[in-house]
Every structure is written in C-alpha cells, then in structure tokens.
Amino acid sequence: MTTRLSPASPDVSGIAPLAQAPAADRQGALDALERRYPGLWRAGQLGHLGRAGSVPALSTGHAALSAELPGGGWPMGALTELLLADAGVGELRLLRPALLALAAAQRRVALVGPPYLPNAMCLAEWGLPASQLFWVRPPAGAGRAAAQADVLWAAEQVLRSQAFGGVMVWLPTARPEALRRLQVLAQAGDAVVWACRPAGVLHESSPAVLRLLLSPAPGNALSITFHKRRGPVRDAPLVLPLGEMMAVPARTASPSAPPPVPFNFPVPQAVAGEQAHVVLDRGTSAAPVAGRVAAELA
C-alpha cells in the first residue's frame, strides 16, 4: 500500500509553509539547515571556500576558472580529470599558478609519466625549484601496457606517502577501477591530484569529482568544457587566455656538447639518447621536431 504524504503529515511538516514564506524567511531557514547539517548541499550551487559542505580547494590562479569551480579552485584530497584533445595543448600552463602556489608553501610536486621530457630551464624560470619537483618515469624499453601499469603504481605510491602537495599523472589507457583507487588514495590526504587522459575516454565513467575537457583555442587560449562538477550544468565552454608561450633560447649544438639533463635528478644512461624532445607542454603550435632539441615549454 502506498501512503501519500500531505503538507499536514508529521514527516513533512513545515515544508509547504516554508515554500510559501517570504524569500528572506526561506533563506534564513535554509541557512539554519546548512549550519545544523554541514554535509547538506543544494545541487544548484557551486559552493565557495568556507561554506558548509564545501571541499578544501587550491586556487587555480585564473579568476574566471575559479569562479566556475566548487570551492573556488582545484579540489584538494580529490581526483581531477583533465581530458586532452592532444597532449600539450596547454595543460601545464593552466596549472602553472597552482604549482607555484604549492612550491611557495614548501609542498612537493610529482610529475608521473609525462609524455615528453620536462624542460628544466623553463621550470626553473617559472620559479619551480628542482628540490620540490619530482619526475617519475617508467623503465626504458617498457611496453605500452607495462609502462602504464608502472605509472599507475608509482602514482599510487606517491599518494600513499602523503608527502606531496600536488600529483600530476598521465594515464592514457587507465581503467575506471584504477582511477577509483587514485580517488580513494587522494581522499586519505590533502594533495591536489590531476589525471591527464585523452579526450576519447569521455564516454567512460569516472570517479573524479571534477572532469574538464581541454582544447586549444585561437590566440594562445584554452577552451575548457565542464563535463562533471559539483554544481549546476554549464553548456558553454570557458575560453581562458593563457598568455604567450615562454621560450628558452635554443643552444648551438656541437658534437662534443653533452645532452641537456632535465632536473637535478639521477638520469639513467638510456635517457641520453632521448633528449631530442624536452617539451612537456608544447602548446598549440610548437610540435616537437625530430632531431632538434625543443626550446619551448608552454
């Protein structure tokens, strides 16, 4: 038997009168509910830092983007998924203010499995000290599946250590269950975790609390489509200017000159022959060229 509740029913008493109350009274009642139940959240609101039920967030450094994110920034202790139309469309430039904020707070940052070798000169110019920046890569010669498994394992160990404030990991072929493990591990700490994945996985389910599609836009800009966020639906992409690409003057190569070495980390001998491409984020027009040491990091 189905019981139909009416406004006079004890379980819903006060709801109908509240709906008919003046706007000020309704807002006051809702505010009282939020104070009484901190986990209460209205689906139509983004939430802001300090608001009941909001998650801690790290400012993106881009006012227009922060205004569209729950908590006003990148969620801490949670997984954010960046879906890339192509690797190097500007994801590192997008995260640059957040990475600098982490470095200023003496928090370590890990780059796990990037598709290109990091450019130490540009990272140093940005103000990211090598002592706080860690680059993790799969063993040389590993197959695609083995390399992806190694990258995922390394990212999990980094999160388990809880010694890093930011983790950026590239997972082109990870399964949803692997992402769930990262989300669970992220929740155990306060790190900001970004998983970079190809746009083709958009149809797959994801446990990430934030899911953004990044595509290049004219004028050194990035088009950001909000596919998943805690809050109202936004259909129109956000076009975010990233500014000019920073360039590091290319050196004149000589037969006796040693290859450039990224960061101040021990580098295996196998890396020495892979220095033709040292671009991590190559921007929209700086595709790596075989046989040339790339000079840009966008």
Secondary structure as a PSIPRED ss2 file (coil, helix, strand):
# PSIPRED VFORMAT (PSIPRED V4.0)

   1 M C   1.000  0.000  0.000
   2 T C   1.000  0.000  0.000
   3 T C   1.000  0.000  0.000
   4 R C   1.000  0.000  0.000
   5 L C   1.000  0.000  0.000
   6 S C   1.000  0.000  0.000
   7 P C   1.000  0.000  0.000
   8 A C   1.000  0.000  0.000
   9 S C   1.000  0.000  0.000
  10 P H   0.000  1.000  0.000
  11 D H   0.000  1.000  0.000
  12 V H   0.000  1.000  0.000
  13 S C   1.000  0.000  0.000
  14 G C   1.000  0.000  0.000
  15 I H   0.000  1.000  0.000
  16 A H   0.000  1.000  0.000
  17 P H   0.000  1.000  0.000
  18 L H   0.000  1.000  0.000
  19 A H   0.000  1.000  0.000
  20 Q H   0.000  1.000  0.000
  21 A C   1.000  0.000  0.000
  22 P C   1.000  0.000  0.000
  23 A H   0.000  1.000  0.000
  24 A H   0.000  1.000  0.000
  25 D H   0.000  1.000  0.000
  26 R H   0.000  1.000  0.000
  27 Q H   0.000  1.000  0.000
  28 G H   0.000  1.000  0.000
  29 A H   0.000  1.000  0.000
  30 L H   0.000  1.000  0.000
  31 D H   0.000  1.000  0.000
  32 A H   0.000  1.000  0.000
  33 L H   0.000  1.000  0.000
  34 E H   0.000  1.000  0.000
  35 R H   0.000  1.000  0.000
  36 R H   0.000  1.000  0.000
  37 Y C   1.000  0.000  0.000
  38 P C   1.000  0.000  0.000
  39 G C   1.000  0.000  0.000
  40 L C   1.000  0.000  0.000
  41 W C   1.000  0.000  0.000
  42 R C   1.000  0.000  0.000
  43 A C   1.000  0.000  0.000
  44 G C   1.000  0.000  0.000
  45 Q C   1.000  0.000  0.000
  46 L C   1.000  0.000  0.000
  47 G C   1.000  0.000  0.000
  48 H C   1.000  0.000  0.000
  49 L C   1.000  0.000  0.000
  50 G C   1.000  0.000  0.000
  51 R C   1.000  0.000  0.000
  52 A C   1.000  0.000  0.000
  53 G C   1.000  0.000  0.000
  54 S C   1.000  0.000  0.000
  55 V C   1.000  0.000  0.000
  56 P C   1.000  0.000  0.000
  57 A E   0.000  0.000  1.000
  58 L E   0.000  0.000  1.000
  59 S C   1.000  0.000  0.000
  60 T C   1.000  0.000  0.000
  61 G C   1.000  0.000  0.000
  62 H C   1.000  0.000  0.000
  63 A H   0.000  1.000  0.000
  64 A H   0.000  1.000  0.000
  65 L H   0.000  1.000  0.000
  66 S H   0.000  1.000  0.000
  67 A C   1.000  0.000  0.000
  68 E C   1.000  0.000  0.000
  69 L C   1.000  0.000  0.000
  70 P H   0.000  1.000  0.000
  71 G H   0.000  1.000  0.000
  72 G H   0.000  1.000  0.000
  73 G C   1.000  0.000  0.000
  74 W E   0.000  0.000  1.000
  75 P E   0.000  0.000  1.000
  76 M C   1.000  0.000  0.000
  77 G C   1.000  0.000  0.000
  78 A E   0.000  0.000  1.000
  79 L E   0.000  0.000  1.000
  80 T E   0.000  0.000  1.000
  81 E E   0.000  0.000  1.000
  82 L E   0.000  0.000  1.000
  83 L E   0.000  0.000  1.000
  84 L E   0.000  0.000  1.000
  85 A C   1.000  0.000  0.000
  86 D C   1.000  0.000  0.000
  87 A C   1.000  0.000  0.000
  88 G C   1.000  0.000  0.000
  89 V C   1.000  0.000  0.000
  90 G C   1.000  0.000  0.000
  91 E H   0.000  1.000  0.000
  92 L H   0.000  1.000  0.000
  93 R H   0.000  1.000  0.000
  94 L H   0.000  1.000  0.000
  95 L H   0.000  1.000  0.000
  96 R H   0.000  1.000  0.000
  97 P H   0.000  1.000  0.000
  98 A H   0.000  1.000  0.000
  99 L H   0.000  1.000  0.000
 100 L H   0.000  1.000  0.000
 101 A H   0.000  1.000  0.000
 102 L H   0.000  1.000  0.000
 103 A H   0.000  1.000  0.000
 104 A H   0.000  1.000  0.000
 105 A C   1.000  0.000  0.000
 106 Q C   1.000  0.000  0.000
 107 R C   1.000  0.000  0.000
 108 R E   0.000  0.000  1.000
 109 V E   0.000  0.000  1.000
 110 A E   0.000  0.000  1.000
 111 L E   0.000  0.000  1.000
 112 V E   0.000  0.000  1.000
 113 G C   1.000  0.000  0.000
 114 P C   1.000  0.000  0.000
 115 P C   1.000  0.000  0.000
 116 Y C   1.000  0.000  0.000
 117 L C   1.000  0.000  0.000
 118 P C   1.000  0.000  0.000
 119 N C   1.000  0.000  0.000
 120 A H   0.000  1.000  0.000
 121 M H   0.000  1.000  0.000
 122 C H   0.000  1.000  0.000
 123 L H   0.000  1.000  0.000
 124 A H   0.000  1.000  0.000
 125 E H   0.000  1.000  0.000
 126 W H   0.000  1.000  0.000
 127 G C   1.000  0.000  0.000
 128 L C   1.000  0.000  0.000
 129 P C   1.000  0.000  0.000
 130 A H   0.000  1.000  0.000
 131 S H   0.000  1.000  0.000
 132 Q H   0.000  1.000  0.000
 133 L E   0.000  0.000  1.000
 134 F E   0.000  0.000  1.000
 135 W E   0.000  0.000  1.000
 136 V E   0.000  0.000  1.000
 137 R C   1.000  0.000  0.000
 138 P C   1.000  0.000  0.000
 139 P C   1.000  0.000  0.000
 140 A C   1.000  0.000  0.000
 141 G C   1.000  0.000  0.000
 142 A C   1.000  0.000  0.000
 143 G C   1.000  0.000  0.000
 144 R H   0.000  1.000  0.000
 145 A H   0.000  1.000  0.000
 146 A H   0.000  1.000  0.000
 147 A H   0.000  1.000  0.000
 148 Q H   0.000  1.000  0.000
 149 A H   0.000  1.000  0.000
 150 D H   0.000  1.000  0.000
 151 V H   0.000  1.000  0.000
 152 L H   0.000  1.000  0.000
 153 W H   0.000  1.000  0.000
 154 A H   0.000  1.000  0.000
 155 A H   0.000  1.000  0.000
 156 E H   0.000  1.000  0.000
 157 Q H   0.000  1.000  0.000
 158 V H   0.000  1.000  0.000
 159 L H   0.000  1.000  0.000
 160 R H   0.000  1.000  0.000
 161 S H   0.000  1.000  0.000
 162 Q C   1.000  0.000  0.000
 163 A C   1.000  0.000  0.000
 164 F E   0.000  0.000  1.000
 165 G E   0.000  0.000  1.000
 166 G E   0.000  0.000  1.000
 167 V E   0.000  0.000  1.000
 168 M E   0.000  0.000  1.000
 169 V E   0.000  0.000  1.000
 170 W E   0.000  0.000  1.000
 171 L C   1.000  0.000  0.000
 172 P C   1.000  0.000  0.000
 173 T C   1.000  0.000  0.000
 174 A C   1.000  0.000  0.000
 175 R C   1.000  0.000  0.000
 176 P H   0.000  1.000  0.000
 177 E H   0.000  1.000  0.000
 178 A H   0.000  1.000  0.000
 179 L H   0.000  1.000  0.000
 180 R H   0.000  1.000  0.000
 181 R H   0.000  1.000  0.000
 182 L H   0.000  1.000  0.000
 183 Q H   0.000  1.000  0.000
 184 V H   0.000  1.000  0.000
 185 L H   0.000  1.000  0.000
 186 A H   0.000  1.000  0.000
 187 Q H   0.000  1.000  0.000
 188 A C   1.000  0.000  0.000
 189 G C   1.000  0.000  0.000
 190 D C   1.000  0.000  0.000
 191 A C   1.000  0.000  0.000
 192 V E   0.000  0.000  1.000
 193 V E   0.000  0.000  1.000
 194 W E   0.000  0.000  1.000
 195 A E   0.000  0.000  1.000
 196 C E   0.000  0.000  1.000
 197 R E   0.000  0.000  1.000
 198 P E   0.000  0.000  1.000
 199 A H   0.000  1.000  0.000
 200 G H   0.000  1.000  0.000
 201 V H   0.000  1.000  0.000
 202 L H   0.000  1.000  0.000
 203 H H   0.000  1.000  0.000
 204 E C   1.000  0.000  0.000
 205 S C   1.000  0.000  0.000
 206 S C   1.000  0.000  0.000
 207 P C   1.000  0.000  0.000
 208 A C   1.000  0.000  0.000
 209 V C   1.000  0.000  0.000
 210 L E   0.000  0.000  1.000
 211 R E   0.000  0.000  1.000
 212 L E   0.000  0.000  1.000
 213 L E   0.000  0.000  1.000
 214 L E   0.000  0.000  1.000
 215 S E   0.000  0.000  1.000
 216 P E   0.000  0.000  1.000
 217 A E   0.000  0.000  1.000
 218 P C   1.000  0.000  0.000
 219 G C   1.000  0.000  0.000
 220 N C   1.000  0.000  0.000
 221 A E   0.000  0.000  1.000
 222 L E   0.000  0.000  1.000
 223 S E   0.000  0.000  1.000
 224 I E   0.000  0.000  1.000
 225 T E   0.000  0.000  1.000
 226 F E   0.000  0.000  1.000
 227 H E   0.000  0.000  1.000
 228 K E   0.000  0.000  1.000
 229 R C   1.000  0.000  0.000
 230 R C   1.000  0.000  0.000
 231 G C   1.000  0.000  0.000
 232 P C   1.000  0.000  0.000
 233 V C   1.000  0.000  0.000
 234 R C   1.000  0.000  0.000
 235 D C   1.000  0.000  0.000
 236 A C   1.000  0.000  0.000
 237 P C   1.000  0.000  0.000
 238 L E   0.000  0.000  1.000
 239 V E   0.000  0.000  1.000
 240 L E   0.000  0.000  1.000
 241 P E   0.000  0.000  1.000
 242 L C   1.000  0.000  0.000
 243 G C   1.000  0.000  0.000
 244 E C   1.000  0.000  0.000
 245 M C   1.000  0.000  0.000
 246 M C   1.000  0.000  0.000
 247 A E   0.000  0.000  1.000
 248 V C   1.000  0.000  0.000
 249 P C   1.000  0.000  0.000
 250 A C   1.000  0.000  0.000
 251 R C   1.000  0.000  0.000
 252 T C   1.000  0.000  0.000
 253 A C   1.000  0.000  0.000
 254 S C   1.000  0.000  0.000
 255 P C   1.000  0.000  0.000
 256 S C   1.000  0.000  0.000
 257 A C   1.000  0.000  0.000
 258 P C   1.000  0.000  0.000
 259 P C   1.000  0.000  0.000
 260 P C   1.000  0.000  0.000
 261 V C   1.000  0.000  0.000
 262 P C   1.000  0.000  0.000
 263 F C   1.000  0.000  0.000
 264 N C   1.000  0.000  0.000
 265 F C   1.000  0.000  0.000
 266 P C   1.000  0.000  0.000
 267 V C   1.000  0.000  0.000
 268 P C   1.000  0.000  0.000
 269 Q H   0.000  1.000  0.000
 270 A H   0.000  1.000  0.000
 271 V H   0.000  1.000  0.000
 272 A H   0.000  1.000  0.000
 273 G H   0.000  1.000  0.000
 274 E H   0.000  1.000  0.000
 275 Q C   1.000  0.000  0.000
 276 A C   1.000  0.000  0.000
 277 H C   1.000  0.000  0.000
 278 V C   1.000  0.000  0.000
 279 V C   1.000  0.000  0.000
 280 L C   1.000  0.000  0.000
 281 D C   1.000  0.000  0.000
 282 R C   1.000  0.000  0.000
 283 G C   1.000  0.000  0.000
 284 T C   1.000  0.000  0.000
 285 S C   1.000  0.000  0.000
 286 A C   1.000  0.000  0.000
 287 A C   1.000  0.000  0.000
 288 P C   1.000  0.000  0.000
 289 V C   1.000  0.000  0.000
 290 A C   1.000  0.000  0.000
 291 G C   1.000  0.000  0.000
 292 R C   1.000  0.000  0.000
 293 V C   1.000  0.000  0.000
 294 A C   1.000  0.000  0.000
 295 A C   1.000  0.000  0.000
 296 E E   0.000  0.000  1.000
 297 L C   1.000  0.000  0.000
 298 A C   1.000  0.000  0.000
